């Protein structure tokens, strides 16, 4: 079995990469280790540059049909609205963030890939080894029938931050932050409609985002990591409801919870994004804090930038060092910007001593109600990716 490009990982970034390549006439195959259909809400925010890309892929109408359109975000504290960032007036084709469960996004992308490259997605197939070969890469893996092997001119790794098998470059050093969060999806009783809200409580931030079908996601800063106590119980939906009620006043019914996750935050970057004929995209290339919802969109930007380079690499020769360096440099700038913005979001939402809360609130009120607001709106919708 041979293919021009083998994509390892059939999540959002791998699927978008495969669709872009297939639309460019490249023979592409995707190995996805999951054998079941996509499930779970996970990453939910699709930013304007990604919506532009989805229009190019031919899936924008389906995304807009299913998603909640967020065209405004508000900052609150102690029951008072500090101000808002308004996206709907920005001079871009899609001035809003589309909120959609990741499983829905993946199913839309799977259907599009099947339309442009029938049979290219092989589920239940995992990669076990990459071996450089003349003009390509030999790839070994496993599926339900046993061992599978293929030869590809280029391998795209889009299998997440922990992706590592024999012959694959090491993921890179990890920087772990002490911040801890609790996230859950519940029935929306906030009264905020399609508005995203950030509640800047002195004990830690609560972010909330609307989702389709009357659901709202809450992300709560729960403090800082400590040595794990095996006797300490796992957080519950009731814990989430109590924290949200205390810091926002929103009424949350824990019985309506459909997803609950306690998580920490890390930053990691691979040393080489393009390693011979292996290209790393998305979290496989770089991980940043999820606070601010940039990670998935940054991975899609990787796919858009590197797809032309990958297509040229299938023609029998490696692209010039200049081509590689230009693509890598462009994405490194984007990664630095996203990492900086994610860290700023985390700092803004950390617990604060009482005297500093008023200073922070005054600064935010000034920024959100003055000439800086459009700049903030562009930053939070990642307009700089364009």
N, C-alpha and C positions, 0 to 999 in steps of 0.2 A: 504494500500500500504506500502511495506517495501523495503528497499534497504540496502546493506552493507555500502556504502558510498554515501552521498548526497553532491554534489559540488554546492555551491551557487555562481553563476557567471560564465557565459560562454564566457568570454574574453580569451585572449591568455594564461594566467596563469591557469585559471580554465580548459580550454580544454586540455592543456598539462598534468595537474594533472590527469584528467579523463582518458586520453589515457594510461598514465603510469600504473594506477591502473587496467584498463581493460586488458592491456597486461599481468598483473601479475595474472589474473584470478579473480579479485575482481568484484562483482556486483556493478556497479556505475550508478548514475543518476545525471544529471546536470540540475539545474534550472537557466534559463537565462531570465531576465525580458524583454529584447528587443524581439519583435515579428518579426521584419524585418530582412533582411539579413545584415551582417556586412558592414559598409561603413565608409569612412574617412581614411585619411592617418595616422594620429596620430604617434605612435611610429614606427620607420622605421629601426633601426639598429639591425641586428642579428649577435652577436659576435661569435668568434670561439668556445667557450665552448658550446654555444647553438646550433651551427651547429652540433657538436658532438652528442648532445642530440637528435637533429632532425633525425640524421642518425639512432639512436636507435629506434625512433618512426616510422621510415619508410616513412618520408616525405621530406627527404633532396633533392632528385632529383627534386621534384616539386618546392621547395623553390629556388634551384639554377637555375632552368629553367626560373623562373619569375623575379628573383632579379637582381640588378646591383651589380657586384663584386667590392668592394672598397679595393684595396690592397696598397693604399698609401694615406697619409694625408699630407698637406703642410701648413706651417705658412707663412703669408705674412704681410707686412706693407708698406704703402705708395708706392705701386706698385713694391716693392722688395720682392723676395722670400728669407725668412730667413733660410729655411731648410725643411726637410721632415722626417716623420716617415714612414718606409717601412715595411709593414706587410708580403708581399709575400715570404720573405726569412726566416721567423721564423719557427722553427722545430715543427710544429703542423700539424695535418691532414688537417685543413682548415685554411690556413694563410691569411684570408681576412675577411672583414665585408660585409655581404649580406644586401643591402638596398632594402627594400620591403615595400609597403604600408601595414599598419596593417590590412586593410580589406581583402587583398589578403592572408596574413598569417592566419587570422582567418578562412577564407573559406577553406583553405587547411587543417587546423586542424579539422574543423567540418567534412569534408569528411572522414578524417582518423578515427575520433571517431565513425562515423556511420559505418565504415567498421569493427571495432573491437568490438563495442557495439551498435548494431542497436537499434534505438529508444530511446537511453539513454538521448539525448538532448531534453529538454522540453522548448521551447521558449515561451515568453509571460507569464512566471511564476515567481512571486516575492515572497520572503520570508517575513513573518510578525512576526514570533515568534519562538524562540528555547526554549524547556523545557527539562531539564535533566531528564532522566528516567533510570531505572535499565538496565544496559548493553546497553545503547544507548541514543539517543536524539529524542524527539518528535518535529516535525517541522510542522509549519502551514504556509500557503501561499495563494496566489490568482492567478487564471488564468482567461481566458476569460469566463469560465463557473461558476466561483465563488470560494468558498473556497476549498483548497486542503490540505491534511494532509498526512504525511508519518512518518515512524519510521526508523531511520538510526543508525547503530552501531557507525559511525563516521560522523561528518559534517565537510566539508572543506569550509572555507569562502575565496573566491577569487573574491570578488565583489568590489574591489577598496577601497581607503582610507577613504571614507565617509560611508562605510558599517556599519550600526548599526540598529538593530531591538530589540524588546523586548527579553531579555534573552541573548543578545550578549554583550560581553565585550566592554567597552567604547574604542573608537579609540585611546585615549592617547593625551597628550598635544601637541600643535602645536608650532613650532618655525618658524616664517615667516621672510624671508629675504626682504630687501628693493628693491632688483633688479627687474626690469621689462624688459620684452622682447616682441618683435613682430615677429611672425613666419608666413611664407607663402610659398606656392608651386606655382611655375611659370615655363613657358617654359625656358629651359636652353640655355642661350646665352653667358655663361661664357667662353666657350672654354676650360674648365677644363676636359671635358670627364668624366671618372669614378673616378676622383680624388676628395677627400674631401679637402676643404680649410677652414682655419681659418684666417680671416683678423683682425689683432690686432690694430685697429684704436684708436687714443688717446681719442676719444669720446665714445668708447665702441666697443666691438667685433662684428663681423659679421661671423657667421659660415655658410658654405654652403655644401650641400651633394647632390650627384646625386640620382635620382630616375628613375624607369623604364619609357620608352616611352618618353625620352627627356625632363624630368621634373627635376627641381632642387629646393631643399628646402633651404630657407634662414632663419636664426635665428639672430635677431639683438637686442643687448642690447640698450634699449631706455632710460635708466636712472634709477631713484629711485622713489619708490612709494611716493605719496603725498595724502593729503585728497582728496577724490573723489569729483569732481565738476560735478554735473548733467548736466551742460550746456556744458561741454567739449565734443566735438564730438569723436566718436569711431574712432580708426585708420582705414585707408583705404589701399587698394592695392597700390594706388598712393603714400601714405606715405612710404610704404615698399620700393617701387621702388626708391624713392628719397634718402632714407637712404642708400640703397645698392649702388646706383650710387656714392654718396658722399664718402663713406668709402672704396669702393672696385674698382670702375670704371666699374663694370659690368653693362651691359645694360639690364634692366628688363622691360618687357612690362606688365603693370598692367592689361591689358585686358585678359592676359592668366592666371591670378590667379585662382586657384581652391580651395584653402584653406587659411584662414587668421585667426590668433588667437593672441590676446594680453594676456599675462599671467604673474603672479608672481610666486614665488618659496617658497616652505615650506619644513620643515623636521618634520616627526612625526613617532613614533614607539609605538606599543601596548606593554603593560606591560608583557603580557604572550602570546607567540605564540601558545603554546599548553595549552588549558584551559579545563581540563577534556577530554571529547571526541569531542571537537571542536578545529580544527586546522586552523590557519590564515596564508594565503600565499600571496605573492606579496604585492601590495599596501595596502591590508587589514591588513598586518602585519607591514609594514614599507614604508614610503614615503621619497624619497630623491630628490634633485634637478635633473631636467631632462637634465641639461647641461652636455653633455658627453654621453647621450643615454644609461645609464646603467640600468634604472629601470625595464624595461620589462625583460631583461636578468637576473637580480637579482631574479625576481619572478620565472622565469623558473628554476633557481638554487634551489630555495625553493622547487619547485615541485620535482626535482630530489632527493634532500636530504631527504625529508619527506615522499615520496611515500612508501618506504619499511616500515617505522614506521607505517604509516596509515594502510597498508595492514596487519601488525601484530595485530593492534588494532581491526581489524574486526574478529579475531579468537575467541572472547569471553572473552578476558581479556585485561586490559590496559598493554601497554608495561612497562617495568621496568623504574624506575626513571633514571637509568643510560642511557638507550636508549634515553629517551627524552632529558636528559641533554646534551648528546653527539651531537645530531642533532641540538639542539638549540644553543649550543656553536659554532658549525661549522658555522651556518648561521649568528650568531652575529658577528663573525670575518669578514665574507664577507660583512655584512651591514656596519660595521665600515669602512672597506676599501673603499667601494663604496661611502659612505658619505664623507669621507675625500677627495677622488679624485674629486667628484662632486664640493665640496667647493673650491678646488684648481683651477678647471676649471673656476668657476665663478670669483674668485679673479684675475686670469690671464686676463680675458676679461673685467674687469671693466674699466671705464674711468680713465685716468692717467694724472697727470700734465706733461708738456713737458719734464722737465729734467729727469723724471723717465722712459720715453719711451725708450730712448737710452740705459739705463742700462738694462731694460727688454729685449730689442731686442738683445743686445749683449749676455746676458745669454742664451736666446733661440737659437741663432745661434751657440753658443758653444755646447750646449746640443744636438742639432739636427744634427750636422755635426761631432760629435765625438763618442767615445765609449759608451756614455750613450744612443744613439739612439735606440738600440735593447731593452733596458730596458723600454724606453718610449713606444715603439711599443707594447710590452707585456702588459704594464699598460693600454694603451688605447683600447686594444682588450680584456681586462679582462682575460688574460691568468691565473691569480691568482685564478680564479674560479675553475680550473680543479682539 
